[in-house]
Amino acid sequence: MCVAVVVVLVPVGLMVSSLGGLAALMFGSAVLAMAAIAAGVRLHRPVAPRAWWLILAALGLALIGNIIVSAVLPTISTSAWAINIVYGITYPILCAGVALVPNHRRPGAGPAGMTESAIIAACAAVVWWMLFVDPLLVDPGGLETHSYLLVEPLLDLVLFGLGVRLLLLSDSRSVSYWMVSASCAARLVADTAYLTDGSRTGFPTQMSIVSWVLCNGLLAIAALHPSMGRVVPLPRDGGPLGRRGMAGLYLGTVVGTPVLTGAFLLNEGLSDDLNIVDVLVPMTATALTAALVVQRMHRLNRTSVERATELETALDHEAELQRELRFRSEHDMLTGLPGRSLLYDRITAALAGGHEGTVLLLDLDGFKNVNDRFGHAAGDDLLVAVANQLRDLIGTGLVARLHSDEFAVFLQDVSLTEAWATTERVLKAMRRPLPVQGHELFAPVSIGLRELDGDQPAAEIVRDGYLALHSAKEAGRDRMVLFDDELREKQLAVARTVERLRGALTRGEFVVYYQPLIRLDDERIAGFEALIRWQPAGEPMVPPDRFIGLAEDSGLIVPIGAWILRESCRVAAGWHRRHATVISVNVSPRQLREPDFGLLVLDVLRTSGLPPEALILEITEGVLVNSGLVTEQAISHLAMLRSHGVKVAIDDFGTGYSSLAYLRDLPIDHVKIDRSFMPAQDAPDPTAGVLIKAIIDLAAGLRLGTIAEGVETRAQVDLLRELGCVRAQGFYFSRPVPESDAARLLHEASTTNQTA
């Protein structure tokens, strides 16, 4: 709507020919601008509205001046000095308002762009003087009689410079800034036209009137546009934002002004019109422009120095950060020891130089127990203590931390005999307790040794050291093992076996054998234990002790165990319907770590049709007596399954932890007495009978069933029955047999029972 009003007022200005009409037009345009400013401040709420209130105040003073002139003074020509004084008062206020538009209460906003705008304004003043003032006012001799008319145009040049500053600071969305800048330019055009033409006729020209109307109209549009409330970002150095158009204008004025000044003076001299004013004004403006350029260059140079200093500081900081990041990537932050990459670098350099040496791979024995008993903070402090101990023991050798409680030592230019002696010294020292958080903690280590071999890279040497370390662990821990080729062959055999295991399930190479569970009171089959067998095509059957441990370590026991569970429950479902037998299935600790194990068992029971009470899950003692989230999850699985009717048995009872408290509190139903407790076949063994009786009486007191394993003689059967054992299994009754033979055994037992 405001734009429409301005569009209407412009053609009206072209038709004004009287003082009254001019006064009415200017009154209307001024009221429009003032109302728009008041509405814009209220609508868009700029952060610092003071600038717009100053512009409104300047327009109000100009409006009052128009009213006074129209009401009191009969003609403009007879009171020109008075009119200029009235209007001249508004300029400082208007300039202050335009200067404050980009501030928004920000430090550093005041001087931003001032130097550049002053340079452009000074250059524009030179051009303005040469094109308008000198030929139209000075040369005709009107300067002496109309010099007072220069006041407003000269103030317009200051306002014009402030408008140029808004353009320098603006961006693509700063419509309000553009409108204010255009208003300043329109005011300069209006007053210049009046100075050079209207002053002779006694009445403003159409150019002046239209420009005055545009001046107020553009302010009204600027105030109502939403961008008047925006906070435009300032450049870092307080200068302009570097808009491409403004940069060209800036360069053109700086270069073109001296050229135009020289051309102007040459023309004036050749035409004999040269006077002191012709020389003084353009030369002063040119000198001012040069001074401002020098000042700006000085500020740019200072800014460049500051930026260079900041860049240098940033580069130094980045270099320091790079050094820190490299240190962090190459060292362990807990112990400060070098990491794997530095160890590999040192080994590689030694190999390249033909040096002899030995790599020691160390692993703390029982470190997990420290974390479980005393917490991870104590575990970390123990690792720091171990690192310090190793530094002291090794001396000039490299000590590195590889992972968790794994360390490495590299001894360069040291013979195997010397390395062996160092290893013995480390083993002996690490058997002594270390003070940690008020406790005396033990940190014995297992060590694998590997001599340098020029034919192998560092990674393979460390890998061989790990093989020796694992061999030391398997041999009983707290010892050292030297790598040899046999260890590598063993590892390769293990890797090949694991690889074959991965495909055995899909190739259908696994079969389930069933060993009968005998009820001792009548020696009839009460159920079967499901036992897996691996039968590769065209090869001998692989015993379980050769692949179950590998499947456990590799995680393959999870899919294999799920297959055993499904297959044995499928087969046992039919047996249970006909003979009321149960099925016992071994479950590995790794399976119980799966979050969906309990749901898997319930799904198998549902799909197979086997009742939950006909399934016994056999677990080892270690699954339940350890602490931590894994054990809690296992207990949770078993407790949930028991609530559905599934039975749980402790396998090989008596060979593991055998804590009596756990039998009372944990979710179990049966205890399987390990075969090692069975009395010898060829000689009386009263001690064995005492131990078996103790286990059976304990289980009976806790209302747990008992199942004896490894029964091989009639004497053992009679003893177990006499002592009150409920069930038994072993070669005396039957070896594990395929499904068909197990079905035959059930059928024969059923036939015998019916005949009896």
GITA-V960145 format. One record per backbone hydrogen bond with DSSP energy under -0.5 kcal/mol. NH is the residue of the N-H (numbers start at 0). CO is the residue of the C=O. E is the energy in kcal/mol with one decimal. If there is no record, write none. Layout:
nh->(NH NH)
co->(CO CO)
e->(E E)
This chain:
nh->(4 5 6 7 8 9 10 11 12 13 14 14 15 15 21 22 23 24 25 26 27 28 29 30 31 32 33 34 35 36 37 38 39 40 41 42 43 44 50 52 53 54 55 56 57 58 59 60 61 62 63 64 65 66 67 68 69 70 71 72 72 78 79 82 83 84 85 86 87 88 89 90 90 91 92 93 94 95 96 97 98 99 100 100 102 103 105 108 112 113 114 116 117 118 119 120 121 122 123 124 125 126 127 128 129 130 131 132 133 135 136 137 138 140 141 142 145 146 148 149 150 152 153 154 155 156 157 158 159 160 161 162 163 164 165 166 167 168 169 173 174 177 178 179 180 181 182 183 184 185 186 187 188 189 190 191 192 193 194 195 196 197 198 199 200 201 202 208 209 210 211 212 213 214 215 216 217 218 219 220 221 222 223 224 227 228 229 231 234 237 240 246 247 248 249 250 251 252 253 254 255 256 257 258 259 260 261 262 263 264 265 266 267 268 269 270 271 272 273 278 279 280 281 282 283 284 285 286 287 288 289 290 291 292 293 294 295 296 297 298 299 300 301 302 303 304 305 306 307 308 309 310 311 312 313 314 315 316 317 318 319 320 321 322 323 324 325 326 327 328 329 330 331 332 335 337 338 342 343 344 345 346 347 348 349 350 351 352 353 354 357 358 359 360 361 361 362 363 364 365 366 369 370 371 372 373 374 374 378 379 380 381 382 383 384 385 386 387 388 389 390 391 392 393 394 395 396 397 399 400 401 401 402 405 406 407 408 409 410 410 411 412 413 418 419 420 421 422 423 424 425 426 427 428 429 430 430 431 433 435 435 438 440 440 442 445 446 447 448 449 451 455 460 461 462 463 464 465 466 467 468 469 470 471 472 473 474 475 476 480 482 486 487 488 489 490 491 492 493 494 495 496 497 498 499 500 501 502 502 503 504 506 507 508 510 512 512 513 514 516 517 517 518 519 519 521 522 523 525 526 527 528 529 529 530 532 533 534 534 535 538 541 542 545 546 547 550 551 552 553 554 554 555 556 557 559 560 561 562 563 564 565 566 567 568 569 570 571 572 573 573 574 575 576 577 578 579 581 582 583 584 585 586 591 592 592 593 596 599 600 601 602 603 604 605 606 607 608 613 614 615 616 617 617 618 620 622 623 624 625 631 632 633 634 635 636 637 638 639 640 641 642 643 643 644 645 646 648 649 650 650 652 652 654 659 661 662 663 664 665 667 668 669 670 671 672 672 673 676 677 688 689 690 691 692 693 694 695 696 697 698 699 700 701 702 703 704 706 707 708 710 716 717 718 719 720 721 722 723 723 724 726 727 728 731 732 733 736 741 742 743 744 745 746 747 748 749 750 751 752 753 754 755)
co->(0 1 2 3 4 5 6 7 8 9 10 11 11 12 17 18 19 20 21 22 23 24 25 26 27 28 29 30 31 32 33 34 35 36 37 38 39 40 47 48 49 50 51 52 53 54 55 56 57 58 59 60 61 62 63 64 65 66 67 67 68 75 76 78 79 80 81 82 83 84 86 86 87 87 88 89 90 91 92 93 94 95 96 97 99 99 102 105 237 110 110 112 113 114 115 116 117 118 119 120 121 122 123 124 125 126 127 127 128 131 132 132 133 137 136 136 141 142 145 146 147 148 149 150 151 152 153 154 155 156 157 158 159 160 161 162 163 164 165 170 172 173 174 175 176 177 178 179 180 181 182 183 184 185 186 187 188 189 190 191 192 192 193 196 196 197 197 204 205 206 207 208 209 210 211 212 213 214 215 216 217 218 219 220 224 225 226 229 238 234 167 242 243 244 245 246 247 248 249 250 251 252 253 254 255 256 257 258 259 260 261 262 263 264 265 266 268 267 267 274 275 276 277 278 279 280 281 282 283 284 285 286 287 288 289 290 291 292 293 294 295 296 297 298 299 300 301 302 303 304 305 306 307 308 309 310 311 312 313 314 315 316 317 318 319 320 321 322 323 324 325 326 336 330 331 398 329 338 339 340 341 342 343 344 345 346 347 348 350 349 410 449 408 447 359 406 445 404 443 363 363 365 366 367 368 369 369 370 374 375 376 377 378 379 380 381 382 383 384 385 386 387 388 389 390 393 393 409 407 337 399 405 405 402 361 399 359 397 357 408 409 355 410 414 415 416 417 418 419 420 421 422 423 424 425 426 427 428 440 433 438 435 433 438 429 362 478 360 480 358 356 452 456 457 458 459 460 461 462 463 464 465 466 467 468 469 470 472 471 446 448 483 483 484 485 486 487 488 489 490 491 492 493 494 495 496 497 498 499 499 500 502 504 503 532 510 530 736 528 526 515 727 523 517 725 518 518 518 516 516 581 514 527 583 512 510 541 508 532 533 535 533 540 542 543 543 546 547 548 549 550 551 550 550 554 555 556 557 558 559 560 561 562 563 564 565 566 567 568 569 570 570 571 572 573 574 575 525 613 527 615 529 617 587 588 589 590 593 595 596 597 598 599 600 601 602 603 604 610 611 582 646 584 615 648 650 619 620 620 621 627 628 629 630 631 632 633 634 635 636 637 638 639 640 641 640 614 616 669 618 648 649 671 651 657 658 658 659 660 661 665 647 647 704 649 670 706 652 673 674 684 685 686 687 688 689 690 691 692 693 694 695 696 697 699 698 668 670 726 672 728 712 713 714 715 716 717 718 719 720 719 705 517 707 710 729 729 513 737 738 739 740 741 742 743 744 745 746 747 748 749 750 751)
e->(-2.1 -2.2 -2.5 -1.7 -2.3 -1.9 -0.8 -1.2 -2.1 -1.1 -0.7 -1.2 -0.7 -0.6 -2.4 -2.6 -2.5 -2.5 -2.8 -2.4 -2.6 -2.5 -2.4 -2.5 -2.3 -2.2 -2.6 -2.7 -2.3 -2.3 -2.3 -2.5 -3.0 -2.5 -1.7 -2.5 -3.0 -1.3 -0.8 -2.0 -2.1 -1.9 -2.4 -2.3 -2.4 -2.3 -2.2 -2.3 -2.3 -2.3 -2.4 -2.4 -2.2 -2.2 -2.7 -2.7 -2.5 -2.4 -2.8 -0.9 -0.6 -0.8 -0.8 -2.4 -2.5 -2.0 -2.4 -2.7 -2.7 -1.3 -1.1 -0.5 -0.9 -0.6 -0.7 -2.6 -3.5 -2.2 -2.2 -2.5 -2.4 -1.5 -0.7 -0.7 -1.3 -0.6 -1.1 -1.6 -1.3 -1.9 -0.5 -2.2 -2.4 -2.2 -2.3 -2.6 -2.6 -2.4 -2.6 -2.1 -1.7 -2.0 -3.2 -2.5 -2.4 -2.7 -2.1 -1.3 -3.0 -1.7 -2.3 -2.2 -3.3 -1.4 -2.0 -0.6 -2.0 -0.7 -1.6 -2.0 -1.2 -0.8 -2.4 -2.3 -2.5 -1.8 -1.3 -2.3 -3.2 -2.3 -1.8 -2.1 -2.5 -1.9 -1.4 -1.5 -2.2 -1.9 -1.0 -1.8 -1.5 -1.8 -2.2 -2.1 -2.5 -2.7 -2.1 -2.1 -2.1 -2.5 -2.1 -1.8 -2.2 -2.6 -2.4 -2.2 -2.3 -2.0 -2.2 -2.5 -1.9 -1.6 -2.1 -1.3 -1.2 -2.0 -0.5 -2.3 -2.8 -2.1 -2.5 -2.4 -2.7 -2.5 -2.0 -2.8 -3.1 -1.3 -2.0 -2.3 -2.5 -2.2 -1.6 -1.3 -2.1 -1.6 -1.4 -0.7 -0.7 -1.3 -1.8 -2.2 -1.8 -2.1 -2.9 -2.4 -2.6 -2.4 -1.9 -2.2 -2.9 -2.0 -0.6 -0.8 -2.8 -2.7 -2.3 -2.4 -2.7 -2.6 -2.4 -2.3 -2.7 -2.4 -2.2 -1.7 -1.0 -2.1 -1.0 -1.5 -3.1 -2.1 -0.6 -1.6 -2.5 -2.4 -2.7 -3.0 -2.6 -2.3 -2.5 -2.6 -2.5 -2.4 -2.6 -2.5 -2.6 -2.9 -2.5 -2.3 -2.9 -2.8 -2.5 -2.8 -2.9 -2.5 -2.5 -3.3 -3.0 -2.7 -3.0 -3.1 -2.9 -2.8 -3.0 -3.0 -2.7 -2.8 -2.9 -2.8 -2.6 -2.8 -3.0 -2.5 -2.5 -3.2 -2.8 -2.5 -3.0 -2.6 -1.7 -1.5 -3.5 -0.5 -2.3 -0.8 -3.8 -1.8 -2.6 -2.3 -2.5 -2.4 -2.8 -2.6 -2.2 -2.6 -2.5 -1.8 -1.1 -2.5 -2.0 -2.9 -3.1 -2.8 -0.5 -3.0 -1.9 -1.7 -3.1 -0.6 -0.7 -1.0 -1.8 -2.5 -2.5 -2.8 -0.6 -1.4 -1.7 -2.7 -2.2 -2.3 -2.0 -2.1 -2.3 -2.6 -2.5 -2.4 -2.3 -2.7 -2.2 -2.1 -2.1 -2.7 -2.1 -0.7 -0.9 -2.2 -3.1 -2.2 -0.5 -2.0 -1.2 -3.5 -2.6 -2.9 -2.4 -2.6 -2.7 -0.5 -0.7 -3.2 -0.6 -2.5 -2.6 -2.1 -2.3 -2.4 -2.2 -2.0 -2.2 -2.7 -2.2 -2.2 -2.6 -0.6 -0.7 -1.4 -3.5 -0.5 -2.9 -2.1 -2.7 -0.8 -0.8 -2.4 -2.7 -2.5 -2.4 -2.0 -2.4 -2.2 -1.7 -2.5 -2.1 -2.4 -2.0 -2.0 -1.7 -2.0 -2.2 -2.9 -1.9 -1.9 -2.0 -2.5 -1.7 -1.4 -2.2 -2.1 -2.4 -0.9 -1.1 -2.4 -2.5 -2.4 -2.7 -2.4 -2.3 -2.7 -2.6 -2.4 -2.7 -2.3 -2.2 -2.4 -1.6 -0.8 -0.6 -1.1 -0.8 -1.9 -0.9 -2.6 -2.6 -0.5 -3.7 -3.6 -2.1 -3.5 -0.6 -3.3 -3.2 -0.7 -2.1 -0.8 -2.1 -0.9 -3.4 -1.3 -1.8 -2.6 -0.5 -3.3 -3.1 -2.6 -1.1 -3.0 -0.6 -0.6 -1.8 -2.9 -0.5 -1.7 -1.5 -2.9 -2.5 -2.2 -2.5 -2.4 -0.9 -0.5 -0.6 -2.0 -1.5 -2.1 -3.2 -2.0 -2.0 -2.5 -2.3 -2.3 -2.9 -2.8 -2.1 -2.1 -2.2 -2.8 -1.7 -0.7 -0.6 -1.3 -2.9 -1.8 -1.7 -3.4 -2.0 -1.7 -2.6 -3.1 -2.9 -0.6 -3.0 -1.5 -0.7 -0.7 -1.6 -1.5 -2.1 -2.2 -2.0 -2.2 -2.4 -2.4 -2.1 -2.6 -2.4 -1.8 -1.8 -1.9 -2.6 -2.7 -2.8 -0.6 -2.6 -0.5 -1.1 -1.4 -1.6 -0.9 -2.1 -2.4 -2.2 -2.7 -2.1 -2.4 -2.4 -2.8 -2.2 -2.3 -2.6 -1.7 -0.7 -0.9 -1.2 -2.0 -2.6 -2.7 -2.3 -3.7 -0.7 -0.6 -2.7 -1.7 -0.6 -0.8 -0.8 -0.9 -1.5 -2.4 -1.8 -3.7 -1.9 -2.6 -2.8 -0.7 -2.4 -1.5 -1.9 -1.6 -1.4 -1.9 -2.2 -2.7 -2.5 -2.1 -2.2 -2.7 -2.9 -2.2 -2.6 -2.6 -2.4 -1.5 -1.4 -3.4 -2.7 -2.5 -2.4 -2.3 -2.1 -1.5 -2.5 -2.4 -2.5 -2.4 -2.4 -2.3 -0.7 -0.8 -2.7 -2.1 -2.0 -2.1 -2.4 -1.1 -2.5 -2.3 -2.4 -2.5 -1.9 -2.5 -2.1 -2.4 -2.9 -2.4 -2.4 -2.6 -2.6 -1.9 -2.2 -2.5 -2.4)
